[in-house]
Amino acid sequence: MTEPREPYQDETPAEIAELPREDAAVRDGIGEDDNPIPTWFNVSFCATIVFAAFYAAYYLLSDWSQAAQYQTQVARADALASQARASLPETNPYRADAAAIGEGQQVFATVCAVCHKADGSGLIGPSLVDPYWKYGHDDPTLFESVSAGRPGGMPAWQTQLGADKIWKALAYLETLPTSSEPGLGAPEGTASGS
Ligand code: HEC
């Protein structure tokens, strides 16, 4: 049931908006026309190609890509972290400060005692008053244990307490009576005096 379409008779080609394709048959009254692609379309098409070239060059060569942004942010975070590490006090600034030790007691009682017991002898967390330390007990290491946490279940307290309260809690910890006996969690650590 397909018959060639009648060509236009009276119009000049310039008047004919849609020229029927010679080789296309009409189906259900619908034929195929052979229209030139509009200029605006060709121009935008070429523009996207030109744009893509500049875009690709800019994306790859500048710092604008996600990968480069990530690198920049990681570098900035690394710089901040090492700066923060460098500015940590090497020793506990509150060691002999009675008022600070009092505040430290508050912190220890409300935060640490849940896991380390009020006398520091250990509950969920290991004893902090025996001679055994898993990570060490010089000031920077103790601070690191408390501020950044430890993988065996010790939470990080830096955000919640801040450096000041951590040092105070540690200053208080030093005033607790120590025990020479291995306490809770002792086998994991190495005796290094308390
Ligand atoms: C949720 C329970 C919990 C709380 C709260 C907690 N700790 Fe711990 N802590 C642990 C556990 C568990 C470990 C052992 C981590 C490991 O072995 O990796 C630990 C380890 C430590 C260590 C390292 C001990 C070592 O042998 O090197 C120190 C120091 C410490 N805690 C101090 C504190 C202080 C100070 C606070 C209060 C600010 C506190 N902890 C609060 C559970 C807790």
Residues whose N, C-alpha, C, O or C-beta is under 5 A from the ligand:
A	BS01	HEC	V111 C112 V114 C115 I124 G125 P126 Y132 W133 K134 Y135 G136 L142 S145 V146 R150 P151 G152 G153 M154 P155 W157 A169 G189
